[in-house]
């Protein structure tokens, strides 16, 4: 397949670039292509594509709150433009959404059929894409992800092995529940779904409800089992509502139900603890502090 990957310099994008290497792939990081630059997109779409995957986004929660219009050009208008361009070529368009489209009022798994109720600008931008992309590009696949982590990532879960290795104590937000996704698995499932020509909306997470404090504790336990000797001996849980006013706009409960993906492509993604183990094994190989 001839695939255009946008946002290849980001966390998920780097894994996608590796996973899709077996295809005829054109990978574009932000310095190569700003997805809000129409003239640059005109150049790229002068040739036909079988699939276009957009992994570019402004994921900085606070930046979206402070500059809805500026971040909206990347998170809303540009993906809709890409969707229309893909429709004109009959190319499959892949866009990522987020668990932040939900308000988190109920403690129950959230399926693809649930109606979004975003609390934040970022969540609203993603909810708009879920609503508008299917009509702009019928051959579209929207993958709703949550709590993404991986090597080189800036997210809390991505940085946990480094933090636990370097600090004797660590504060972690408590009281938020959801699902996580190892970026390596996100890339793997994206490739498989693209190769299958899948369309529609799918939740893509490693199954199992967890919390930030449980994820941190499990990371500490698995690191110890792997012989990584983390320095951390104390995990302090801080209610996430006390971490600042912006945290109130993050959903308290946003656990995504992955049953539809598992039913379509059984058995579906690996459970979150096993996925975390794969991440830590990879981290041990390339990023763990070396001992003499």
N, C-alpha and C positions, 0 to 999 in steps of 0.2 A: 504493500500500500504506500501511496505517496502522502505523507503526513506533514502538516505544518504545526509545530509546537511553539506557542507563545508563552513567555514567562519561564524560559528554561533555566534562568539563573536563580530562581526561588527554591524553597525547600522541596516542594512536590515536583517542581519543574526539573530539578537535577536528577531525581529518581526516574522521572518519566523519560528524560533524554537517554538514560542508560537502558531502561526497559524497552524502549522503542527502537533501539539501535539496529535491530534486524530488518526494519522497514526502510524505505527511502525517506529519510527524515531530514527536515530543515528545522533546526532548533534556534529560536531567537530569544535571547535575553533582553532585558530592558534597554541596555546600551545599543543593542542591534535594532530593536523595534519598539517604539512607544505605541501601544495599541490605540491611543487616542489620536495618532498622527494619520489622518486620512490619506495623505499623499504617499506615505510609506506603505500603507495597506494597499493602495492602488498598485504599487510596484509588485508586492507579494502576490496579489490576486490576479496579476496579469497572466499567471499560469494556473492550471486547474489543480485541485487537491481532492484526494479521496476523503480525507478527514482533517479537520482543524481542531486542535485542542488548546483551549485558553486557560493557562495556569497563572496568568498575570492578574494581580489584584493589589489594592492597597489594603493590607490586613491589619494595619495599625488602628486599633479600636478608637483611641483618643483622637487621632488625626481625622477620622471620619466624623466624629462628633463636632470637632472644631471647624471643619471645612467640608460641609456636605456637598457643595457644588463642585469644588475642586476634586475631591475623591470620587464623586459621582461620575465624573468624566471617564475615569478608569473602571470603576466598579459597576456602572450601569450603562451609560451611553455607548462606550466602546464595545462591550460584549454584544449589545443589541445590533450595532453596526456590523460586527463580525457575523452574527447570525444571519442578517440579511444578505451579506456577501456569500455566505455558504449556501443559502437557499438558491441564489442565482446560478450557482455551479452544481447544485444537487450534491453538495459535499456534506458529510456528517459533521455536525458541530457539537463539540463537547465543552460544557461549562460546569464549573464547580460552584456549589452553593454551601450553606452552612446551617448548623443547628441553631444559630442565632436568629433564624427566621421565626423562632417560637418564643413565647413569653415565659414559659416555665411555670405555669400556675398549677399544673397537675402532676402528681407522681405516677406517671405511666409512660410506657413506651410510645413513641410518636412515629406513626407510619407515614407513608407517602401521601395518604388520603387526608391527613390532618390539615386544617386551614392555618396558614401562618398568622402569627400575631407578634411581629417584631417590637422590641422595646427600644432599639437603638437605630442610629443612622445606618450603620454597617448591616444590621439585620434587615432593615428596610430595603437597602440596595439589593441584597440577595433575594429577598422576597419578590421584588419587582422583576428580577430576571426569571425566576421560576414561573411567574405569571405571563410574561411577555414573550419569552424566547420561543415557546412551542408554536405560536402563531407566526412569528417572524421566520422561523425555520422548522418546518415539519420534521425534517431529519435531524433532530437534536437529541442529545443525551445530557441530562442535568444530574450531576452526582452530588448529593448532599453529604458533606463530610463534617467531622467534629474532632476537636482536640488533636490536631495533627502534630506529629513529632517525627524527628529523624536526625541523622547525622548533619551537623552544621546548621541546624535550625536555631531560631531565636526564641521559640516558644518555651514556656516553663518546662514542659515535659521533655523537650529536646535537650535542655540544659541540665536536667536533673543529675545525670551521671557526673558531670563536671562539678556541679555544686556539692554533691554528696562526697565527692573525692577530696574537695578542698576545704570544706567548712566543718567544724565540729558540731554546729547546730544549724537548723534551717527552719524558717517560717514558711508555712504553706497555707493557702486559702482553704477554708473548711466550709462545708455546707452546700457545695455545688455538686450536683450529680449529672453524669452524662456518659458518653461513650468516646473512646479514643480511636485513633487510626494511625498506625505506623505508615509513614510515607512510602516505604518500600512496598507494602501491600496495596496502598492506594494506587501506585503506578502499575503494579501487576494486574490488578483488577480493571484498571482503565484500559490497558492493552487488550485484555481478553474481551472486554465488552465492545471495544472498537472493532476488533477482528470479527466479532459475531454480528456487527451491524446493529447493536442494541440501541433503541431509542426510548424516550420517556424520562421519567424522574425516578431515581433510585437512591435510597439511603446506602452509603458506603462507609461502614465502620467495622472495627474489630468487635464482635459481639460481646456483650456483658456490660452491665451498668457498674460504673465505678465513681470515684470522687478524686479530687486532687490529692487529698490527704492519704487515701488508700493507695493511689497510684505511686505516690512518693514512698510510702512504706514498703510496697511491693518491690519497687526499684532498689531500695536499700537492702531488702532481703535477698533478691536475686544477685545483686552485686557481691554480697558477702559469699553467697554460694559459688560464684564464679572465681573466688579468690582475689577480688579486686581491692579488698581491704579499705573500704570507704572510711574517711575520718569522722563522718557524721555519727553522733551518738544520741542526738536529741532532735526530734521533729516536733515543732511547736505549731499547733493548729490555731489559726486566727479566722473567726467568722468572716466570710468574704464581704459581708455588708459593712464591716468596719475598716475595710482597706481603702475606702475613698468613695466619693459620690458617684463616680463613673461605674462602679461595680454594681450599682442598683439596676443598671440597664443591661446587665448580663443575665441570661435566664438562669434561675435557680435549679431547674430540672429540665434537661433537654436531651434525654436519652433516646437515640434513634433506633427504631425497630428495623433490623436487617433481614427480616423474614422473607421479604419479597425477592431480594437478591439471592438468598440461599435457596429459595424454591425454584428460581429461574435457572441458576447455575449451581446445583448442589455440589458439595455441602456448604458453599459460601466461604467467606473469609475466616481466618483463624481467630480464635478467642483472644481477648486482649492480653491476658497474662502470657500466653505463648508468643504473641506478637512482640510484647515487651522483651521477652527473652531473646528473640532474634535480633532486636535492636541492640541490646546490651552485648551480645556476642560480637556484632559488627563494631560496636563502639570499642570493645576490648581490643579488637584487631587493629584499629586505626587511630584511636584517640585516647586510650587509657594511658595514664602516666607510666612511663617505663621504669622498672626497678632494676637496680644493679645487683 
